[in-house]
Amino acid sequence: MKKEHMDRIDNAIKAVAAKKHINHFYFVACGGSQAFMMPARYIMDMETEIPSSIYTSNEFVHTEPKALGPDSVVITCSHSGNTPETVKATELARQKGALTIALSNLVDSPLWLAAEYPLHYDWGKEADASDLNKGVLYTLLFKILNVLSPCEKYEKAVKAVDHLGECINKAKELYASKLSQWAKKYKREPLIYTMSSGATYGEAYSFAICLLMEMQWVHSSCIHSGEYFHGPFEVTDFDVPFIIIKGRGATRPLDERAYAFCSKYSEKIMLVDENDFDMTGIDEEVRPYFGSLLSGAVLRSFADYLAYERGHELSVRRYMWKMEY
């Protein structure tokens, strides 16, 4: 990770360490930025007794949490740094005295200026994975946890971030042939469901609402594996396509149960199994948290194949950034 990124993270960590009491962690963003922080809440719930919540920015502003105040830590994100709702949410949190940390690709953006501790991340194909948004977020998270309750596990997790790039490349290579085949086979599908749970749910959600709905205009819905049997499984049929991600963590049995049923009745299942990934360099103890990042990279690669087969570039929009809304 670049020194400029680590220095800013360490400044934020010092501020967290200086707080005598933390009553709540809030993760606040919109769309893909919110989805990418879903694993953060999962990790915090698994590793600390301090409660955490994830909000879409506008709801955070309009339904201001009563617990929000000087004992809160609010972490926000906007890729452009210009998302009005997220800027407002950050300003609100700061007005209430909360410690505010914001992630953005754009330095000196409105979000950057709104937060006490803005964190920059790189973007683009040439950037090292440790300096991308997820690398910066994971480093921040595990350094926070190591301040709250120092242990070797969190130090291992921080070191694992440096191996993200090589693990992501191996995961994409492993699935490249399947992704190409899936794109050809399912390019004309008007609807594709995505399903997962735990740390990987955010990746499935992001793929559904951002890559499929926003960028490909394909109808989709993200289904939590634990909720599949409480309504959604009634739509399962031989010609209904599902993308199912089996995670590595505590909720894997939910994914396996959903896959076992779904595969009996649907002939159109695209399975990504995190147990298939080569995660050399990432300690076994923290692999359940990092598997989701590899799954996300695989799904993003699938989106590229799908866009090519459909003749619909991922950058094409009808409404977004083209009009007032």
Long-range contacts (C-beta under 8 A, 24 or more apart in sequence): 1-128, 1-130, 1-131, 1-135, 1-136, 1-139, 1-161, 1-162, 2-122, 2-128, 2-131, 4-120, 5-119, 5-120, 5-121, 5-122, 5-131, 5-136, 5-139, 6-139, 8-117, 8-118, 8-119, 8-120, 9-119, 9-136, 9-139, 9-140, 9-143, 10-143, 11-117, 12-101, 12-117, 12-119, 12-140, 13-140, 13-143, 13-144, 13-147, 15-99, 15-116, 15-117, 16-73, 16-99, 16-144, 16-147, 17-147, 19-71, 19-73, 19-99, 21-71, 22-50, 22-71, 22-72, 22-73, 22-148, 23-50, 23-51, 23-67, 23-69, 23-71, 23-72, 24-50, 24-51, 24-52, 24-53, 24-65, 24-67, 24-68, 24-71, 24-72, 24-73, 25-50, 25-51, 25-52, 25-53, 25-72, 25-73, 25-74, 25-75, 26-52, 26-53, 26-54, 26-55, 26-60, 26-65, 26-68, 26-72, 26-73, 26-74, 26-75, 26-93, 26-98, 27-52, 27-53, 27-54, 27-55, 27-75, 27-76, 28-54, 28-55, 28-56, 28-57, 28-60, 28-74, 28-75, 28-76, 28-86, 28-89, 28-90, 28-93, 29-56, 29-57, 29-76, 29-77, 29-78, 29-83, 29-86, 30-56, 30-57, 30-58, 30-78, 30-83, 30-85, 30-86, 31-209, 31-210, 31-214, 32-79, 32-206, 32-209, 32-210, 33-77, 33-78, 33-79, 33-83, 33-86, 34-77, 35-202, 35-203, 35-205, 35-206, 35-209, 35-210, 36-77, 36-133, 36-134, 36-137, 36-202, 36-206, 36-296, 37-75, 37-77, 37-137, 37-202, 38-201, 38-202, 38-205, 39-199, 39-200, 39-202, 39-203, 39-289, 39-292, 39-293, 40-75, 40-137, 40-141, 42-198, 42-199, 42-201, 42-202, 43-141, 43-145, 43-199, 43-289, 44-141, 44-145, 46-250, 47-145, 47-149, 48-145, 48-148, 48-149, 50-148, 55-89, 56-85, 57-83, 57-85, 57-86, 57-88, 57-89, 58-85, 58-88, 58-89, 60-89, 60-92, 61-85, 61-88, 61-89, 61-92, 64-92, 64-96, 68-92, 68-93, 68-96, 68-98, 69-96, 69-97, 69-98, 70-96, 70-97, 70-98, 72-96, 72-98, 72-99, 73-98, 73-99, 73-101, 73-144, 74-98, 74-99, 74-100, 74-101, 75-100, 75-101, 75-102, 75-103, 75-140, 76-100, 76-101, 76-102, 76-103, 76-111, 76-115, 77-102, 77-103, 77-104, 77-133, 77-137, 78-102, 78-104, 78-109, 78-111, 79-104, 79-105, 79-106, 79-123, 79-133, 80-104, 80-105, 80-106, 80-109, 81-105, 81-106, 81-109, 81-110, 81-111, 81-112, 82-106, 82-109, 82-110, 82-111, 83-111, 86-111, 87-111, 87-114, 90-114, 90-115, 101-140, 103-133, 103-136, 103-137, 103-140, 105-133, 128-165, 129-164, 129-165, 129-168, 130-161, 130-162, 130-164, 130-165, 134-164, 134-293, 134-296, 135-161, 135-164, 138-289, 138-290, 138-293, 153-285, 153-286, 156-283, 156-285, 156-286, 157-283, 157-286, 157-289, 157-290, 159-283, 160-281, 160-282, 160-283, 160-286, 160-290, 162-281, 163-279, 163-280, 163-281, 163-282, 164-290, 164-293, 166-280, 166-281, 167-277, 167-278, 167-279, 167-280, 167-281, 167-282, 167-290, 167-294, 168-293, 168-294, 168-297, 170-277, 170-278, 171-277, 171-278, 171-294, 171-295, 171-297, 171-298, 172-297, 172-298, 172-301, 174-276, 174-277, 174-278, 175-272, 175-298, 175-301, 175-302, 176-301, 178-270, 179-298, 179-301, 179-302, 179-305, 180-305, 182-270, 182-302, 182-305, 182-306, 183-302, 183-305, 183-306, 183-308, 183-309, 184-309, 186-241, 186-268, 186-270, 186-306, 187-306, 187-309, 187-310, 189-218, 189-241, 189-268, 190-218, 190-219, 191-218, 191-219, 191-220, 191-240, 191-241, 192-218, 192-219, 192-220, 192-241, 192-242, 192-243, 193-220, 193-221, 193-222, 193-223, 193-232, 193-235, 193-240, 193-241, 193-242, 193-243, 194-220, 194-221, 194-222, 194-223, 194-242, 194-243, 194-244, 194-245, 195-222, 195-223, 195-224, 195-225, 195-228, 195-242, 195-243, 195-244, 195-245, 195-255, 195-258, 195-262, 196-224, 196-225, 196-244, 196-245, 196-246, 196-247, 196-255, 196-295, 197-224, 197-225, 197-226, 197-247, 197-251, 197-254, 197-255, 198-247, 198-249, 198-250, 198-251, 198-252, 198-254, 198-288, 198-292, 199-247, 199-249, 199-251, 199-288, 199-289, 199-291, 199-292, 200-245, 200-247, 200-274, 200-291, 200-292, 200-295, 200-296, 202-292, 203-245, 203-292, 203-295, 203-296, 203-299, 204-243, 204-245, 204-299, 206-296, 206-299, 207-243, 207-296, 207-299, 207-300, 207-303, 211-299, 211-300, 211-303, 211-314, 212-303, 214-317, 214-320, 215-303, 215-307, 215-314, 215-315, 215-316, 216-303, 216-306, 216-307, 216-310, 216-312, 216-314, 217-312, 217-318, 225-251, 225-254, 225-255, 225-257, 225-258, 226-251, 226-254, 228-258, 228-261, 228-262, 229-257, 229-258, 229-261, 233-258, 233-261, 233-262, 236-261, 236-262, 236-265, 236-266, 237-265, 237-266, 238-265, 238-266, 238-267, 238-268, 239-266, 239-267, 239-268, 240-266, 240-268, 241-266, 241-268, 241-269, 241-270, 242-266, 242-268, 242-269, 242-270, 243-269, 243-270, 243-272, 243-299, 244-269, 244-270, 244-271, 244-272, 245-271, 245-272, 245-273, 245-274, 245-295, 245-299, 246-271, 246-272, 246-273, 246-274, 246-275, 247-274, 247-288, 247-291, 247-292, 247-295, 248-274, 248-275, 248-287, 248-288, 248-291, 249-288, 249-289, 249-291, 250-288, 270-302, 272-298, 272-299
